[in-house]
Amino acid sequence: MTKEKTLVLLKPDAVQRNLIGDIINRFERVGLKIVALKFVIPTKEQVYTHYVKNKEEITALGRRSIEGKRKGGAVVDEDPAELGAKIIDRMVRFLSSGPVVAMVLQGHQAIAITRKLVGSTEPLQSAMGTIRGDYTVDSYLIADTDDRAVRNLVHASSNVQEAEYETDVWFKPEEVVDYKNLRERILYDINLDNINE
């Protein structure tokens, strides 16, 4: 089984609330290895490139938002493309508002494990024990009312293609380090039953 890489961003709210160490600790405790890490104030262009892989995604984002609002009982007659563009603008404004920690994590099933640790994008739906469930009090409703992005602390890539694309937005190839970590033998070595030898 090959090890995956995934991109994680600790957003400005995580940085401003001094949660960097606590959040990184959660990833390391489950066995994920940091292979790239930087502290940066992103440009709006970089954040826009991060969020918009193609134009269809803007409309899809608007559709998902409309579906979510309708599930909550709201009557929505917004154009999905316009709503998606408005949401992207909010996210770009927020993520470029201050320093973020960008990192690449590596491990078996790194994407699924990271997303499980982070919790639901909608903080109110995040289970206790997840990063968002333990540290976030924001919601889509509050964010929409305030005309801003939801403050949910962390971005985590959702699939392999997205992780590769997003990693290229934030890191040069030479900034992603390939190295051995002794903990990997404990986690992944198939011959661990011979540990006393």
C-alpha positions as CSV (number, residue, x, y, z in Angstrom):
1,M,0.0,0.0,0.0
2,T,1.4,3.4,-1.0
3,K,1.5,6.3,1.3
4,E,-0.6,9.3,0.3
5,K,0.1,13.0,0.7
6,T,-2.4,15.6,1.5
7,L,-2.4,19.4,1.8
8,V,-3.6,21.0,5.0
9,L,-3.9,24.7,5.7
10,L,-4.3,26.1,9.2
11,K,-6.4,29.1,8.4
12,P,-6.0,32.6,9.9
13,D,-8.5,31.9,12.7
14,A,-6.4,28.9,13.8
15,V,-3.3,31.1,13.8
16,Q,-4.9,34.0,15.6
17,R,-6.4,31.7,18.3
18,N,-2.9,30.1,18.9
19,L,-4.1,26.6,18.0
20,I,-1.2,25.7,15.6
21,G,0.6,23.4,18.0
22,D,-2.6,21.7,19.2
23,I,-3.8,21.0,15.7
24,I,-0.5,19.8,14.4
25,N,-0.2,17.5,17.4
26,R,-3.4,15.8,16.5
27,F,-2.1,14.9,13.0
28,E,1.2,13.7,14.4
29,R,-0.4,11.6,17.2
30,V,-2.3,9.4,14.6
31,G,0.9,8.8,12.7
32,L,0.8,11.3,9.9
33,K,4.3,12.6,9.0
34,I,4.9,16.3,8.1
35,V,6.8,16.4,4.8
36,A,6.4,20.1,4.1
37,L,5.6,23.1,6.3
38,K,5.6,26.9,5.9
39,F,4.1,30.0,7.6
40,V,2.9,32.5,5.0
41,I,0.5,35.3,4.3
42,P,-1.1,34.2,1.0
43,T,-1.9,36.5,-1.8
44,K,-5.5,36.8,-3.1
45,E,-4.3,35.3,-6.4
46,Q,-2.8,32.3,-4.7
47,V,-5.9,31.7,-2.7
48,Y,-8.2,32.1,-5.7
49,T,-6.0,29.5,-7.6
50,H,-6.2,27.2,-4.6
51,Y,-10.0,27.3,-4.4
52,V,-10.9,27.4,-8.1
53,K,-9.6,24.4,-10.1
54,N,-12.1,25.1,-12.9
55,K,-15.1,27.3,-13.6
56,E,-17.6,24.5,-13.1
57,E,-16.5,24.2,-9.5
58,I,-17.9,27.7,-8.8
59,T,-21.4,26.7,-9.9
60,A,-21.1,23.3,-8.1
61,L,-20.2,25.2,-4.9
62,G,-23.3,27.4,-5.4
63,R,-25.5,24.4,-5.9
64,R,-24.2,22.6,-2.8
65,S,-24.8,25.8,-0.8
66,I,-28.4,26.0,-2.1
67,E,-29.0,22.3,-1.3
68,G,-27.8,22.9,2.2
69,K,-29.9,25.9,2.7
70,R,-33.0,24.1,1.4
71,K,-32.3,21.2,3.8
72,G,-32.3,23.7,6.6
73,G,-35.8,24.9,5.5
74,A,-34.8,28.1,3.7
75,V,-36.4,29.2,0.5
76,V,-33.6,29.9,-2.0
77,D,-33.9,31.3,-5.5
78,E,-30.3,32.4,-6.0
79,D,-28.4,31.6,-9.2
80,P,-25.8,28.8,-8.4
81,A,-23.0,30.5,-10.4
82,E,-23.5,33.9,-8.7
83,L,-23.8,32.3,-5.2
84,G,-20.7,30.2,-5.9
85,A,-18.7,33.3,-6.9
86,K,-19.8,35.1,-3.8
87,I,-18.7,32.2,-1.6
88,I,-15.4,32.0,-3.3
89,D,-14.9,35.8,-2.8
90,R,-15.6,35.4,0.9
91,M,-13.2,32.5,1.2
92,V,-10.4,34.3,-0.7
93,R,-10.9,37.4,1.5
94,F,-10.7,35.3,4.7
95,L,-7.8,33.0,3.8
96,S,-5.7,36.0,2.5
97,S,-6.5,38.1,5.6
98,G,-3.5,37.0,7.7
99,P,-0.9,34.3,8.2
100,V,-1.6,30.6,7.5
101,V,0.3,27.4,8.1
102,A,0.6,25.3,5.0
103,M,1.7,21.7,5.3
104,V,1.8,18.5,3.5
105,L,1.1,15.4,5.5
106,Q,2.0,11.9,4.5
107,G,0.9,8.4,5.6
108,H,-1.3,5.5,4.6
109,Q,-4.8,6.8,3.8
110,A,-3.6,10.3,4.8
111,I,-6.5,12.1,3.0
112,A,-9.3,10.1,4.7
113,I,-7.6,10.2,8.1
114,T,-7.0,13.9,7.9
115,R,-10.6,14.6,6.9
116,K,-11.8,12.5,9.7
117,L,-9.7,14.3,12.2
118,V,-10.7,17.7,10.9
119,G,-14.5,17.1,10.9
120,S,-17.3,18.5,8.8
121,T,-16.8,21.7,6.9
122,E,-20.0,23.0,8.7
123,P,-18.7,23.4,12.2
124,L,-22.1,22.7,13.8
125,Q,-22.1,19.2,12.2
126,S,-18.6,18.3,13.4
127,A,-18.5,15.6,16.0
128,M,-16.8,16.3,19.3
129,G,-13.3,14.9,19.2
130,T,-12.7,16.4,15.7
131,I,-10.7,19.6,15.4
132,R,-13.7,21.6,14.2
133,G,-16.0,20.0,16.8
134,D,-13.7,20.8,19.7
135,Y,-12.5,24.3,18.7
136,T,-15.1,25.9,16.4
137,V,-18.3,27.8,17.4
138,D,-19.0,29.3,14.0
139,S,-21.7,28.1,11.5
140,Y,-22.8,28.6,7.9
141,L,-25.8,30.6,9.1
142,I,-23.7,33.0,11.2
143,A,-21.2,33.4,8.4
144,D,-23.9,34.0,5.8
145,T,-25.6,36.6,8.1
146,D,-22.2,38.4,8.5
147,D,-21.4,38.1,4.7
148,R,-18.1,36.3,5.4
149,A,-16.5,32.8,5.1
150,V,-17.1,30.3,7.8
151,R,-14.3,30.2,10.3
152,N,-13.6,26.5,10.6
153,L,-9.9,26.6,11.3
154,V,-8.6,24.1,8.7
155,H,-8.6,23.2,5.1
156,A,-7.9,19.6,4.1
157,S,-7.7,18.2,0.5
158,S,-10.7,15.9,-0.3
159,N,-9.1,13.5,-2.8
160,V,-5.8,12.6,-4.4
161,Q,-6.1,14.8,-7.4
162,E,-7.1,17.8,-5.3
163,A,-4.2,17.1,-2.9
164,E,-1.7,17.1,-5.8
165,Y,-3.1,20.2,-7.3
166,E,-3.2,22.2,-4.0
167,T,0.2,21.1,-3.0
168,D,1.6,22.6,-6.2
169,V,-0.2,25.9,-5.4
170,W,1.6,26.1,-2.0
171,F,4.9,24.3,-2.4
172,K,7.7,23.9,-4.9
173,P,8.6,20.2,-5.5
174,E,11.9,20.6,-3.7
175,E,10.1,21.9,-0.6
176,V,8.4,18.6,-0.1
177,V,10.9,16.4,1.7
178,D,11.2,12.6,1.4
179,Y,12.7,11.2,4.6
180,K,12.4,8.2,6.9
181,N,10.7,8.5,10.3
182,L,11.4,5.8,12.9
183,R,7.7,5.8,13.9
184,E,6.8,4.5,10.4
185,R,8.4,1.1,11.2
186,I,6.0,0.8,14.2
187,L,3.0,1.9,12.1
188,Y,3.6,0.2,8.8
189,D,6.3,-2.5,9.0
190,I,4.7,-5.9,8.2
191,N,7.4,-7.7,10.2
192,L,6.7,-6.0,13.5
193,D,6.1,-9.4,15.2
194,N,9.9,-9.8,15.0
195,I,10.5,-6.7,17.1
196,N,12.7,-8.4,19.6
197,E,15.2,-9.6,17.0
